Amino acid sequence: MVRTIKTKIIVMNEGEHVQIEPYGKHIVRVRVSADEIQDLDWTLLPKEESEATIKKEGTDTIMVNGNLLVKVTGQGHISFWNQKGELLCSELWRMERDTPARVLRGKTGGLFHLEQHFCTRAGEHFFGLGQEAHDLFDLKGATLDLCQQNTKSTIPFVLSSKGYGFVWNNPAIGRVEFGTSETRWVAEAARQIDYLVIVGDNPGEIENRYCRLTGFAPEFPEWATGLWQSKLRYETQEELLSVAKEYEKRGIPLSMIVCDYFHWPQQGDWKFDKAYWPDPAAMVKELTEMGIHLLVSIWPTVDPRSENYFEMREQNMLIRAERGPGALVYCRGAETYYDSTNPSAREFVWKKVKEHYYSLGIQNFWLDEAEPEIGPYDYDNLRYWIGNGMEVSSLYPFYYAKTFYDGQKSEGQNEILNLIRCAFFRKSEIRGCTLVRRYLCGF
């Protein structure tokens, strides 16, 4: 059954509830659930108002939202068109409902294995999806995992050469298949299908409208546009300062120097090791006098030998294993991670960072290990504050960035520039504070 409620189109079938609605001008959001539609916006910004209209054409229900037209047949099949009457994309149905375009296969805990199938278009090409360790510019023909890993950053947004953008609004572990016979988006454990289609006359318009969903990056600080110096790694305060002084001696302006990892006593201490960095306040002062900003690497790992481990464990501030020991990665010991999805954990970590770094004048951070990197990548064995790892793992870098941005803003800092090794959809206030570290051509 297809019906309308104001500017929404509702499709009800046995075991399926579909909701199609405008999400700002030229953008339509589609959600499919086995029960009631849930407002799981994850990191999307609130929708902007639009003047969408709905009309009937025979057995079809038509939504017109700016330059985007959505057609829903009497059987509930969905297709998307532009203002010229050109087909953008359409669901793939085989033998009507015997092989549906929308799959919701029940799992435990209110979760589902989800699939959304679309027809292929002759000559269509896809671009985007974040950072992948491959040499593909055109993703057509590729099958890609939707997950966060070391050297891999999944941002499930693609541009089609047919003139539309597609957002898979789901942080669950899954995959996308840009096949020759169909395009299929898969979530292994989620509560509902949720995607958005964006239309535009050119890629710039589509990207602009995508940013209206997730946020625009503010202007890059002028002071950061010069040379950055980094290596793996400076082991002591004396070594880092000697490099900075050599730049000054040679008359080479330096915007930033990076203090990389393992400058701390234990992972999870979030402070300098006094044995090798005896007076970080004096170091920052000396760098500042040379006109150099200091950027410090932070890891979210927490070692059981850390001074903060037991307090964080007792207050449920760590990512836990659903089964077996809590260690998630081995790096100079058996490490776990602070749970960035837990507001209390974010406040705790920022308090430590503020005490041991920010109070010294260090205002820029390199948020490393942001996937988080675990071994093996058994996402179903992760328990976050907001859910099981199969459902929510891709959100970790978003909340990791939010930990620092919220803290920096609370201190009145306006020009915020942090690095991060991974990313997901980010609101404007988070998006602006981070640069995704590139492995092949970056920092």
Secondary structure, 3 states (H helix, E strand, C coil): CEEEECCEEEEEECCEEEEEEECCCCEEEEEEECCCCCCCCCCCCCCCCCCCEEEEECCEEEEEECCEEEEECCCCCEEEEECCCCEEEEECCECCCCECCEEEEECHHHCEEEEEEECCCCCCCEEEEEECCCCCCCCCCCEEEECCECCEEEEEEEEECCCEEEEECCCCCEEEEECCCCEEEEEEEECCEEEEEEECCCHHHHHHHHHHHHCCCCCCCHHHCCCEECCCCCCCHHHHHHHHHHHHHCCCCCCEEEECCCCCCCCCCCCCCCCCCCCHHHHHHHHHHCCCEEEEEECCEECCCCCCHHHHHHCCCECEECCCCCCCEECCCEEEEECCCCHHHHHHHHHHHHHHCHHHCCCEEEECCCCCCCCCCCHHHEEECCEEHHHHHHHHHHHHHHHHHHHHHHCCCCCCCEEECCCCCCCHHHHCCEEECCCCCCC
